[in-house]
Amino acid sequence: MLMGEQLDPQQSPVPVNLPQAKEIIDLLSVLEDKTKGNLTPDEQTVLRDMLYALRMKYVTLASPK
């Protein structure tokens, strides 16, 4: 949501807040590190894939146009 994604098209758009989005991505990365070896393979895959998608979206939005 902090990168401009709308879950519900009926809601008003959420402004992009890249510093806060980066903070949440960083927190999820810490969570990934702290839970290494304690997640099921499916949970690990979901977390890894989600972090990858969020990082790619962040890089796209943060890059100068």
Secondary structure per residue as TSV (DSSP state, phi and psi in degrees):
chain	resnum	aa	ss	phi	psi
A	1	M	-	360.0	-35.2
A	2	L	T	-72.2	-7.7
A	3	M	T	-108.4	20.8
A	4	G	S	90.7	3.7
A	5	E	-	-74.4	139.2
A	6	Q	-	-111.9	123.8
A	7	L	S	-77.1	-34.5
A	8	D	-	-127.1	117.7
A	9	P	T	-64.0	-15.6
A	10	Q	T	-77.3	-21.4
A	11	Q	S	-80.0	156.1
A	12	S	-	-71.0	150.4
A	13	P	-	-62.5	143.5
A	14	V	-	-93.3	131.1
A	15	P	-	-66.6	148.3
A	16	V	-	-72.1	132.9
A	17	N	-	-134.4	84.9
A	18	L	H	-64.9	-39.4
A	19	P	H	-60.9	-41.0
A	20	Q	H	-71.0	-36.5
A	21	A	H	-62.5	-42.0
A	22	K	H	-63.0	-38.8
A	23	E	H	-62.2	-41.8
A	24	I	H	-68.6	-40.2
A	25	I	H	-61.2	-42.5
A	26	D	H	-63.2	-40.4
A	27	L	H	-63.6	-41.2
A	28	L	H	-65.1	-33.9
A	29	S	H	-66.0	-40.3
A	30	V	H	-63.0	-42.3
A	31	L	H	-59.4	-41.5
A	32	E	H	-61.1	-44.8
A	33	D	H	-64.9	-43.5
A	34	K	H	-70.8	-24.6
A	35	T	T	-101.0	5.8
A	36	K	T	-55.1	126.8
A	37	G	T	86.8	-6.6
A	38	N	S	-114.0	5.2
A	39	L	S	-108.0	153.8
A	40	T	-	-70.3	160.3
A	41	P	H	-56.2	-38.3
A	42	D	H	-65.2	-43.4
A	43	E	H	-63.8	-41.8
A	44	Q	H	-63.3	-41.3
A	45	T	H	-64.7	-43.5
A	46	V	H	-61.6	-47.3
A	47	L	H	-63.4	-45.5
A	48	R	H	-61.8	-46.1
A	49	D	H	-66.7	-38.3
A	50	M	H	-65.2	-45.0
A	51	L	H	-62.3	-40.3
A	52	Y	H	-61.1	-48.4
A	53	A	H	-62.2	-43.0
A	54	L	H	-65.2	-42.0
A	55	R	H	-64.2	-41.9
A	56	M	H	-64.8	-41.6
A	57	K	H	-64.5	-42.0
A	58	Y	H	-61.5	-46.1
A	59	V	H	-61.0	-41.7
A	60	T	H	-60.9	-45.6
A	61	L	H	-72.9	-32.7
A	62	A	H	-81.9	-18.2
A	63	S	S	-70.9	139.3
A	64	P	-	-64.6	144.2
A	65	K	-	-100.8	360.0
